[in-house]
Amino acid sequence: MGFWDALAGRTRPKQANLDSLFLLPSAAITLQAAIGLQPTGDGSVCYRAAAGAAFHETQDDVVELLRAAPEAPDVTVSRDEFGYTWLALHHDPSDIAGLCTDLHAVNTTLEAQGFGPGLLCSLVPFADPSGRRVGLVYLYKQGTFYPFAPTGPQQRDNLLELEVRDVLSGELPIDSDLNRWLAVWGAPGL
């Protein structure tokens, strides 16, 4: 930040650190040991699709690249009621490292092609045998994670979210501003 930016009170937005996605495999072990939550094998990237052929070509290239892998995950692209696009992947639940690699690849490819401003979040869901589900949401523009635990239509388990936050606070960059813990209703895998 330059002198004039500081003088004018302008700040630069925090840059995404997509390598934080690679912290999820160790966080998954902690979640399983502490709370009994295990990865579901699902993961997704949410973004606002840009208009134009360049974006659609990039998105098609990403999907084709993912499907061409030796142990290709299931890949789907859908649009939610808010106009955001979800590129969802499904891996074997034991391969969370591969899932994180694919999520990282989707994010970095969109960013490298100039579509970074449209990236919203990445999501990796976890579940326990009793049916509780929680998604670890990576906020692209903040470079932080937060837990989201839906329990039904427009309802969430705030206590579980806080428990996950407390368990993972030493392993992941957890967003400390609870106002940014937005609900991602209808997210794939949740």
Kinemage of the C-alpha trace (Angstrom):
@kinemage 1
@onewidth
@group {chain A} dominant
@subgroup {mainchain}
@vectorlist {calphas} color= white
{ca met a 1} P 0.000 0.000 0.000
{ca gly a 2} L 1.388 3.377 -0.978
{ca phe a 3} L 1.602 6.575 0.992
{ca trp a 4} L -1.362 8.180 -0.826
{ca asp a 5} L -3.522 5.090 -0.281
{ca ala a 6} L -2.791 5.206 3.459
{ca leu a 7} L -3.435 8.931 3.592
{ca ala a 8} L -6.756 8.557 1.767
{ca gly a 9} L -7.809 5.649 3.985
{ca arg a 10} L -7.856 3.124 1.152
{ca thr a 11} L -6.922 -0.434 1.896
{ca arg a 12} L -6.220 -3.350 -0.360
{ca pro a 13} L -8.516 -6.339 -0.072
{ca lys a 14} L -6.998 -9.432 1.476
{ca gln a 15} L -5.678 -11.764 -1.202
{ca ala a 16} L -6.939 -15.308 -1.399
{ca asn a 17} L -4.442 -17.949 -0.372
{ca leu a 18} L -5.752 -20.928 -2.293
{ca asp a 19} L -2.999 -23.097 -0.829
{ca ser a 20} L -5.073 -23.020 2.385
{ca leu a 21} L -7.264 -25.646 0.699
{ca phe a 22} L -4.392 -28.095 1.199
{ca leu a 23} L -4.843 -27.744 4.981
{ca leu a 24} L -8.183 -29.568 4.762
{ca pro a 25} L -6.836 -33.170 4.858
{ca ser a 26} L -5.249 -32.615 8.277
{ca ala a 27} L -8.326 -30.677 9.443
{ca ala a 28} L -10.439 -33.673 8.356
{ca ile a 29} L -8.449 -35.934 10.682
{ca thr a 30} L -8.989 -33.485 13.541
{ca leu a 31} L -12.736 -33.259 12.842
{ca gln a 32} L -13.065 -37.025 12.782
{ca ala a 33} L -11.118 -37.499 16.026
{ca ala a 34} L -12.739 -34.640 17.948
{ca ile a 35} L -16.351 -34.594 16.726
{ca gly a 36} L -16.842 -37.714 14.582
{ca leu a 37} L -17.352 -35.795 11.322
{ca gln a 38} L -15.928 -37.443 8.199
{ca pro a 39} L -15.482 -36.149 4.647
{ca thr a 40} L -18.346 -37.069 2.320
{ca gly a 41} L -16.186 -37.008 -0.811
{ca asp a 42} L -18.094 -34.020 -2.155
{ca gly a 43} L -16.696 -30.590 -2.838
{ca ser a 44} L -17.662 -27.586 -4.912
{ca val a 45} L -16.597 -24.188 -6.161
{ca cys a 46} L -19.167 -21.407 -6.335
{ca tyr a 47} L -18.758 -18.468 -8.707
{ca arg a 48} L -20.685 -15.944 -10.703
{ca ala a 49} L -20.403 -17.043 -14.322
{ca ala a 50} L -19.242 -14.295 -16.638
{ca ala a 51} L -20.971 -13.627 -19.925
{ca gly a 52} L -19.150 -14.445 -23.097
{ca ala a 53} L -17.469 -17.242 -24.958
{ca ala a 54} L -14.118 -16.912 -23.148
{ca phe a 55} L -15.643 -17.779 -19.784
{ca his a 56} L -17.697 -20.696 -21.089
{ca glu a 57} L -14.663 -22.050 -22.931
{ca thr a 58} L -12.621 -21.846 -19.713
{ca gln a 59} L -15.358 -23.568 -17.709
{ca asp a 60} L -15.668 -26.308 -20.350
{ca asp a 61} L -11.869 -26.771 -20.332
{ca val a 62} L -11.872 -27.141 -16.537
{ca val a 63} L -14.642 -29.757 -16.633
{ca glu a 64} L -12.911 -31.630 -19.454
{ca leu a 65} L -9.590 -31.575 -17.590
{ca leu a 66} L -11.203 -32.947 -14.422
{ca arg a 67} L -12.996 -35.717 -16.312
{ca ala a 68} L -9.785 -36.701 -18.140
{ca ala a 69} L -7.900 -37.534 -14.933
{ca pro a 70} L -6.988 -41.214 -14.379
{ca glu a 71} L -9.349 -41.488 -11.384
{ca ala a 72} L -11.778 -38.883 -12.654
{ca pro a 73} L -14.283 -37.537 -10.136
{ca asp a 74} L -17.939 -37.109 -10.954
{ca val a 75} L -18.310 -33.505 -12.133
{ca thr a 76} L -21.536 -31.523 -12.419
{ca val a 77} L -22.238 -27.868 -13.102
{ca ser a 78} L -25.465 -26.304 -11.820
{ca arg a 79} L -26.930 -22.902 -11.128
{ca asp a 80} L -28.624 -21.942 -7.869
{ca glu a 81} L -31.632 -19.709 -7.261
{ca phe a 82} L -29.347 -16.715 -6.619
{ca gly a 83} L -27.687 -16.953 -10.037
{ca tyr a 84} L -24.406 -18.490 -8.835
{ca thr a 85} L -22.838 -21.437 -10.607
{ca trp a 86} L -21.664 -24.464 -8.615
{ca leu a 87} L -19.045 -26.759 -10.098
{ca ala a 88} L -19.425 -29.859 -7.921
{ca leu a 89} L -17.050 -32.804 -7.635
{ca his a 90} L -17.429 -36.184 -6.006
{ca his a 91} L -14.397 -38.248 -5.011
{ca asp a 92} L -14.059 -41.330 -2.883
{ca pro a 93} L -14.502 -40.001 0.706
{ca ser a 94} L -11.051 -41.322 1.639
{ca asp a 95} L -9.421 -39.143 -1.063
{ca ile a 96} L -9.839 -35.698 0.475
{ca ala a 97} L -6.347 -34.744 -0.714
{ca gly a 98} L -7.367 -35.428 -4.324
{ca leu a 99} L -10.577 -33.466 -3.810
{ca cys a 100} L -8.635 -30.482 -2.460
{ca thr a 101} L -6.217 -30.672 -5.397
{ca asp a 102} L -9.132 -30.561 -7.843
{ca leu a 103} L -10.827 -27.663 -6.012
{ca his a 104} L -7.513 -25.791 -6.054
{ca ala a 105} L -7.163 -26.467 -9.788
{ca val a 106} L -10.649 -25.119 -10.544
{ca asn a 107} L -10.036 -21.942 -8.515
{ca thr a 108} L -6.560 -21.265 -9.892
{ca thr a 109} L -7.639 -21.882 -13.485
{ca leu a 110} L -10.539 -19.446 -13.218
{ca glu a 111} L -8.269 -16.937 -11.482
{ca ala a 112} L -5.483 -17.327 -14.068
{ca gln a 113} L -7.939 -16.696 -16.908
{ca gly a 114} L -9.042 -13.407 -15.315
{ca phe a 115} L -12.250 -14.658 -13.694
{ca gly a 116} L -11.018 -14.413 -10.073
{ca pro a 117} L -13.400 -11.545 -9.198
{ca gly a 118} L -16.344 -13.877 -9.872
{ca leu a 119} L -15.159 -16.546 -7.411
{ca leu a 120} L -17.274 -16.686 -4.261
{ca cys a 121} L -16.305 -19.755 -2.256
{ca ser a 122} L -15.282 -23.388 -2.160
{ca leu a 123} L -17.123 -25.896 0.007
{ca val a 124} L -16.156 -29.281 1.454
{ca pro a 125} L -18.938 -31.120 3.355
{ca phe a 126} L -18.500 -33.474 6.327
{ca ala a 127} L -21.057 -35.742 8.020
{ca asp a 128} L -21.352 -38.040 11.012
{ca pro a 129} L -23.294 -41.315 11.409
{ca ser a 130} L -26.189 -39.515 13.134
{ca gly a 131} L -26.810 -37.396 10.027
{ca arg a 132} L -25.307 -34.098 11.169
{ca arg a 133} L -23.692 -32.279 8.249
{ca val a 134} L -21.345 -29.348 8.156
{ca gly a 135} L -19.597 -27.705 5.253
{ca leu a 136} L -16.251 -25.989 5.545
{ca val a 137} L -16.650 -22.912 3.379
{ca tyr a 138} L -13.544 -21.174 2.005
{ca leu a 139} L -14.304 -17.523 1.279
{ca tyr a 140} L -12.232 -16.639 -1.755
{ca lys a 141} L -12.157 -12.880 -1.159
{ca gln a 142} L -11.281 -13.204 2.547
{ca gly a 143} L -8.845 -16.112 2.373
{ca thr a 144} L -10.565 -17.722 5.389
{ca phe a 145} L -12.818 -20.645 6.252
{ca tyr a 146} L -16.029 -20.865 8.247
{ca pro a 147} L -18.335 -23.784 9.088
{ca phe a 148} L -21.924 -23.940 7.855
{ca ala a 149} L -24.225 -26.598 9.360
{ca pro a 150} L -27.714 -26.694 7.815
{ca thr a 151} L -30.361 -28.669 9.682
{ca gly a 152} L -33.340 -28.101 7.402
{ca pro a 153} L -34.909 -25.525 5.144
{ca gln a 154} L -33.532 -22.149 6.248
{ca gln a 155} L -32.304 -23.561 9.592
{ca arg a 156} L -28.766 -24.086 10.807
{ca asp a 157} L -27.018 -25.564 13.826
{ca asn a 158} L -25.096 -22.609 15.259
{ca leu a 159} L -23.730 -24.639 18.172
{ca leu a 160} L -22.181 -27.195 15.809
{ca glu a 161} L -20.708 -24.377 13.735
{ca leu a 162} L -19.086 -22.871 16.828
{ca glu a 163} L -17.825 -26.284 17.945
{ca val a 164} L -16.207 -26.869 14.543
{ca arg a 165} L -14.706 -23.380 14.665
{ca asp a 166} L -13.183 -24.057 18.080
{ca val a 167} L -11.826 -27.471 17.069
{ca leu a 168} L -10.219 -26.174 13.859
{ca ser a 169} L -9.075 -22.718 14.981
{ca gly a 170} L -5.459 -23.885 15.250
{ca glu a 171} L -5.454 -25.670 11.881
{ca leu a 172} L -7.301 -23.433 9.445
{ca pro a 173} L -7.537 -19.682 8.974
{ca ile a 174} L -11.041 -19.361 10.446
{ca asp a 175} L -12.948 -16.156 9.754
{ca ser a 176} L -13.413 -14.343 13.070
{ca asp a 177} L -16.248 -12.147 11.750
{ca leu a 178} L -19.441 -14.149 12.305
{ca asn a 179} L -21.311 -11.708 10.044
{ca arg a 180} L -19.457 -13.245 7.082
{ca trp a 181} L -20.633 -16.751 7.985
{ca leu a 182} L -23.297 -16.658 5.299
{ca ala a 183} L -25.735 -19.468 4.702
{ca val a 184} L -25.179 -21.355 1.475
{ca trp a 185} L -28.615 -22.961 1.238
{ca gly a 186} L -28.882 -25.656 -1.369
{ca ala a 187} L -25.129 -26.005 -1.841
{ca pro a 188} L -24.167 -29.280 -3.527
{ca gly a 189} L -23.312 -31.959 -0.988
{ca leu a 190} L -25.149 -30.332 1.897
